[in-house]
Amino acid sequence: MGLSSTVCRYHGFSACLVGISSWMTAHQLKLNPSKTELLVIPGDPSPAQDLVLSLNNSMISPSATARNLGETMDNQLSFSSHVANVTRSCRFLLYNIRRIRPFRDWTTATLFWQVYL
């Protein structure tokens, strides 16, 4: 894979990003470049991992993880970061339920467990 294919890939990604932004604008949506994450999942190590895109004078560089609809994906597709985030969230909820347990009866506490977990 030469330099010209990398340049073509960059222009393809940039055109796709501009197209997505245009579509969102046409449908009264806004693409926030500061919150946009770029996740590159290559089949093999390639120069595309160093890809940096620009949108509305804001640079979008690849990140190791990206969050979409509550799921955290990483560039190795190992889901270790997602499992860690879910574990941390559950541990925090259990801690909060444990703190309010003395002030609630058993059925209400059970309801909290069922709702939050």
C-alpha positions as CSV (number, residue, x, y, z in Angstrom):
1,M,0.0,0.0,0.0
2,G,1.7,3.2,-1.2
3,L,1.4,6.8,-0.3
4,S,-1.1,7.5,-3.1
5,S,-3.6,5.0,-1.7
6,T,-3.3,6.5,1.8
7,V,-4.0,10.0,0.3
8,C,-7.0,8.6,-1.5
9,R,-8.3,7.0,1.7
10,Y,-7.8,10.3,3.6
11,H,-9.8,12.2,0.9
12,G,-12.5,9.5,1.0
13,F,-12.9,9.7,4.8
14,S,-12.9,13.5,4.6
15,A,-15.6,13.5,1.9
16,C,-17.7,11.1,3.9
17,L,-17.4,13.2,7.0
18,V,-18.4,16.3,5.1
19,G,-21.4,14.4,3.6
20,I,-22.5,13.2,7.1
21,S,-22.2,16.8,8.3
22,S,-24.3,18.1,5.4
23,W,-26.9,15.5,5.9
24,M,-27.2,16.3,9.6
25,T,-27.5,20.0,8.8
26,A,-30.3,19.3,6.3
27,H,-32.2,17.4,9.0
28,Q,-31.8,20.0,11.7
29,L,-29.1,18.1,13.5
30,K,-25.6,19.3,14.5
31,L,-22.4,17.4,14.3
32,N,-20.2,18.6,17.2
33,P,-16.6,18.1,16.0
34,S,-15.2,18.5,19.6
35,K,-17.3,15.4,20.6
36,T,-16.7,13.4,17.4
37,E,-14.5,10.3,17.9
38,L,-12.6,8.5,15.2
39,L,-12.0,4.8,15.8
40,V,-9.8,3.0,13.3
41,I,-10.1,-0.8,13.3
42,P,-7.5,-2.1,10.8
43,G,-7.1,-5.7,9.7
44,D,-3.4,-5.2,9.9
45,P,-1.1,-2.4,11.0
46,S,-1.3,0.4,8.5
47,P,-0.6,4.1,8.1
48,A,-4.3,4.8,8.4
49,Q,-3.9,4.6,12.2
50,D,-2.1,8.0,11.9
51,L,-5.1,9.5,10.1
52,V,-6.2,12.9,11.3
53,L,-9.3,14.5,9.8
54,S,-10.5,18.0,9.9
55,L,-14.1,19.2,10.1
56,N,-15.1,22.9,10.5
57,N,-11.5,23.8,11.5
58,S,-11.4,21.2,14.2
59,M,-9.0,18.2,14.1
60,I,-10.4,14.7,14.6
61,S,-7.7,12.2,15.4
62,P,-8.1,8.4,16.0
63,S,-8.7,7.4,19.6
64,A,-8.1,4.0,21.3
65,T,-11.7,3.8,22.4
66,A,-15.0,5.3,21.3
67,R,-18.4,5.3,22.9
68,N,-21.6,4.7,20.9
69,L,-25.1,4.2,22.5
70,G,-23.6,3.3,25.8
71,E,-21.1,0.7,24.5
72,T,-17.4,1.4,24.6
73,M,-15.5,-0.1,21.7
74,D,-11.7,-0.3,21.4
75,N,-9.6,-0.5,18.3
76,Q,-8.7,-4.2,19.1
77,L,-12.3,-5.2,19.5
78,S,-11.5,-6.8,22.9
79,F,-14.3,-5.1,24.7
80,S,-12.1,-4.9,27.8
81,S,-12.8,-1.2,28.2
82,H,-16.6,-1.8,27.9
83,V,-16.5,-4.5,30.6
84,A,-14.4,-2.2,32.8
85,N,-16.9,0.6,32.4
86,V,-20.0,-1.6,33.1
87,T,-18.3,-3.1,36.1
88,R,-17.4,0.4,37.5
89,S,-21.0,1.5,36.9
90,C,-22.6,-1.5,38.6
91,R,-20.2,-1.2,41.6
92,F,-21.1,2.4,42.0
93,L,-24.9,1.6,41.9
94,L,-24.5,-1.2,44.4
95,Y,-22.6,1.1,46.7
96,N,-25.4,3.7,46.5
97,I,-28.1,1.1,47.2
98,R,-26.1,-0.2,50.2
99,R,-25.9,3.4,51.6
100,I,-29.7,3.9,51.4
101,R,-30.6,0.3,52.4
102,P,-31.0,1.1,56.2
103,F,-33.6,3.7,55.4
104,R,-35.8,1.5,53.2
105,D,-37.8,-1.7,53.8
106,W,-36.8,-4.9,52.2
107,T,-39.3,-4.7,49.3
108,T,-38.3,-1.2,48.4
109,A,-34.6,-2.1,48.5
110,T,-35.3,-5.1,46.3
111,L,-37.1,-2.8,43.8
112,F,-34.0,-0.6,43.7
113,W,-31.8,-3.6,42.9
114,Q,-34.1,-4.7,40.1
115,V,-34.4,-1.2,38.6
116,Y,-30.8,-0.3,38.7
117,L,-29.2,-3.7,37.8
